[in-house]
Amino acid sequence: MAKNKDVRVTITLECISCVQNNGKKKLGILRYTTQKNRRNTPIRLELKKFCSYCNKHTVHKEIKK
């Protein structure tokens, strides 16, 4: 039986401001899930998304699972 090597993979994006800011009022890290094409974007993805804990648009980076 062959392994499932899909071109599109599901990734997790994590807010980098929440990770760096430990002394904030609300605790928690916002994470988004999305898909990317492994062939077109082999490097780690960085997108600007809204973080409800920071209450502003921040950079979200792809993390390992």
N, C-alpha and C positions, 0 to 999 in steps of 0.2 A: 504494500500500500504506500502511495506517495505522500510526502509531507505537504501540508497546505502552505505554500509560499505565495500569499497574495501580494499584489502590487500595492494595494491600498491597505494601510494599517491604522488602527485606532490608537491615538496618542492622548496623553493627559497634559494639560497646560496648567501651570501653577503661578500664582501672583508672587513676584519677587519682592515687592514692598512688604507684604505680610510676613514673609520669612525673615527679612532683615529687621523688622520693627517688633521687638518682643515686648516693650513696655507700652502697649497701646490699650485703649479702653476696652474694645471688643477683641476677644481672642478667637482665633480661627484662621484658616487659610482657604481661600477660594480656589476651586479647581474646575476647569472646563474640560470636556472631552470632545475631540473632533477627529477627523480622518485626514491623512495626507498620503500623497503618492510617493512611495519609496524611491522610485526611479528619478522623478523630477526634483525632489528635495531630500537629498541624502543627509544634509546637515540638520541640526536641531532647529526647530521652528520657534520663532518669537513673534507674538501678536500683541497688539494693544487691545485690551478688553476691559470691561467695567468690573471693578471689584466692589462688592457691597460692603465689605469690611473697611476698606480705605475710603469708600464713598467717592471714588473718582476713577478715571481711566488710567490704567497702569500697564506696564509690560508684563506679559505672561510668557514663561518659558516652558519648553517641553521637558518633562522629567522622565526618569526611568520608572518602570513598573516593578 
